[in-house]
């Protein structure tokens, strides 16, 4: 299926907002986005409407359009919902995952190991954390895709992006250990064995450890 201009605009602007290249609270100028992205006003407007529905963009009738501000108190509410949906997703994935998807997750685990080993003590902590955040995003998206439930995937993606934006905003306070990657190999092994209970326990441990680490840092 061909990607529409609206979808392209949506994905590009969303990534800029989530990774805080467009900072929270900043004014959104359609003309600037048109020049930067190279797309017309209509697809950009449609994309911004989609992002407003996802709580990443705020529209004020008198003031204009802004990147939604970050409220750290939102993280607890987001995590409460994600903890339920992520566990449902991994249970479904244990039933529906394909050997090719397991292989893709195992390859990703190797990438994470390399990033963790090469990212310490090299003087580029921020860049390393951005790479690790990207790898974490890929892992969670692969898990969600393996659940084979389009409604669930959409909800998880929206909530994950809201979480991710908060993490990127406070990235200079985080360390690789905070991302709790240690649970990922067990998640993948449980999925390969189609052991839904074990997969859920492993992912639950990841969520709990990450939540504790984030609260300590923020």
C-alpha positions in Angstrom: 0.0 0.0 0.0 1.4 3.4 -1.0 2.1 5.9 1.8 0.0 9.0 1.4 1.4 12.5 1.9 -0.7 12.9 5.0 0.8 9.7 6.5 4.3 10.8 5.6 3.6 14.2 7.2 2.1 12.5 10.3 5.1 10.2 10.8 7.7 12.9 10.3 6.0 15.4 12.6 5.2 12.8 15.2 8.8 11.8 15.4 9.9 15.3 15.8 7.5 15.9 18.6 8.1 12.6 20.4 11.9 13.0 20.3 11.5 16.7 21.4 13.1 18.1 18.3 9.9 20.2 18.5 10.0 21.1 22.2 7.0 20.9 24.5 5.1 24.1 24.4 6.6 25.4 21.2 4.5 27.2 18.6 3.7 25.1 15.5 4.1 27.1 12.2 2.5 25.3 9.2 4.7 27.3 6.8 7.9 26.2 8.5 6.8 22.6 8.5 5.9 22.8 4.8 9.5 24.1 4.0 11.2 21.6 6.3 9.2 18.5 5.3 8.6 19.4 1.7 4.9 18.7 1.7 1.9 20.9 1.1 -0.4 22.6 3.6 -3.3 20.1 3.3 -1.4 16.9 4.3 0.4 18.8 7.1 -3.0 20.2 8.5 -4.5 16.7 8.3 -1.4 15.2 10.1 -1.6 17.9 12.8 -5.3 17.0 13.4 -4.3 13.3 13.9 -1.6 14.4 16.3 -4.1 16.6 18.2 -6.2 13.5 18.7 -3.2 11.7 20.1 -2.6 14.5 22.6 0.7 15.5 21.0 -0.6 18.8 19.6 -2.8 21.4 21.4 -5.0 23.9 19.5 -6.1 27.1 21.1 -8.7 29.1 19.1 -7.2 32.4 20.1 -3.5 31.6 20.5 -2.7 29.1 17.7 -1.3 25.6 17.6 1.3 24.3 20.0 3.3 21.1 20.9 1.5 19.8 24.0 3.3 20.6 27.2 4.7 17.8 29.3 3.2 17.2 32.7 5.2 14.6 34.6 2.2 13.6 36.6 0.7 12.2 33.3 3.4 9.5 33.3 1.8 7.5 36.2 -1.6 7.5 34.4 0.0 6.4 31.1 2.0 3.7 32.8 -1.2 2.3 34.5 -2.9 1.8 31.2 0.2 0.6 29.4 0.9 -2.0 32.0 -2.5 -3.6 31.3 -2.3 -3.3 27.5 1.3 -4.4 27.2 0.6 -7.6 29.2 -2.4 -8.4 27.0 -0.3 -7.8 23.9 2.5 -10.2 25.1 -0.1 -12.9 25.9 -1.6 -12.6 22.5 1.9 -12.6 20.9 2.8 -15.8 22.7 -0.1 -17.4 20.8 0.4 -15.8 17.5 4.1 -15.0 17.0 5.8 -16.5 13.9 9.3 -18.0 13.8 10.4 -15.1 11.6 9.3 -12.6 14.2 11.1 -14.5 17.0 14.2 -14.4 14.8 13.8 -10.7 14.4 13.5 -10.2 18.1 16.6 -12.3 18.7 18.5 -10.2 16.2 17.3 -7.1 18.0 18.6 -8.5 21.3 22.0 -8.8 19.8 21.9 -5.2 18.6 20.9 -4.1 22.2 23.9 -6.1 23.6 26.3 -4.4 21.2 24.9 -1.0 22.0 25.1 -1.6 25.7 28.7 -2.8 25.5 29.9 0.0 23.2 27.9 2.8 24.8 29.6 3.0 28.1 32.5 5.3 28.9 33.0 6.7 25.4 32.0 10.3 26.1 28.8 10.2 24.0 26.2 9.3 26.6 23.3 11.3 25.1 23.9 9.7 21.7 24.1 6.3 23.2 20.8 6.8 25.1 19.1 7.9 21.9 20.2 4.7 20.2 19.0 2.6 23.1 15.7 4.4 23.1 15.3 3.6 19.4 16.1 -0.1 20.1 13.6 -0.1 23.0 11.0 1.3 20.6 11.6 -1.3 18.0 11.3 -4.1 20.6 7.9 -2.9 21.9 6.6 -2.4 18.4 7.6 -5.9 17.4 5.8 -7.3 20.4 2.7 -5.3 19.6 2.8 -6.4 15.9 3.0 -10.1 17.0 -0.3 -9.7 18.9 -2.1 -9.5 15.5 -4.8 -7.0 16.9 -4.9 -3.7 15.0 -7.0 -1.9 17.7 -4.6 -3.0 20.4 -1.6 -2.0 18.3 -3.0 1.5 17.8 -3.7 2.1 21.5 -0.3 0.8 22.6 1.5 2.9 20.0 -0.3 6.1 21.1 0.4 5.5 24.8 4.0 4.5 24.1 4.6 7.7 22.1 3.3 9.7 25.1 5.7 7.9 27.4 8.6 8.1 25.0 8.3 11.9 24.7 8.6 12.2 28.5 11.7 10.0 28.5 13.3 11.9 25.7 12.6 15.2 27.5 14.5 13.9 30.6 17.0 11.9 28.6 20.0 13.6 30.2 18.9 12.2 33.6 18.6 8.6 32.4 21.2 5.8 32.2 21.2 2.6 30.1 20.4 0.5 33.2 17.1 2.5 33.7 15.7 1.0 30.5 15.6 -2.5 32.2 16.7 -4.4 29.1 17.7 -7.4 31.3 14.1 -8.8 31.0 14.0 -8.8 27.2 15.8 -12.2 26.6 13.4 -14.0 28.9 10.4 -12.4 27.1 11.7 -13.6 23.8 12.5 -17.1 25.1 9.0 -17.4 26.5 7.4 -16.2 23.3 9.5 -18.8 21.3 8.2 -21.5 23.7 4.6 -20.0 23.5 4.6 -19.7 27.3 2.2 -16.9 27.8 2.4 -16.9 31.6 6.2 -16.7 31.6 6.2 -14.0 28.9 3.8 -11.9 30.9 5.8 -12.3 34.1 9.0 -11.3 32.3 7.4 -8.2 30.7 5.8 -7.3 33.9 9.2 -7.3 35.6 10.5 -5.1 32.8 7.7 -2.6 33.3 8.0 -2.6 37.1 11.8 -2.2 37.1 11.6 0.6 34.5 8.9 2.4 36.4 10.9 2.4 39.6 14.0 3.6 37.8 12.1 6.4 36.1 10.5 7.6 39.3 14.0 7.8 40.9 15.4 9.9 38.1 12.6 12.4 37.5 
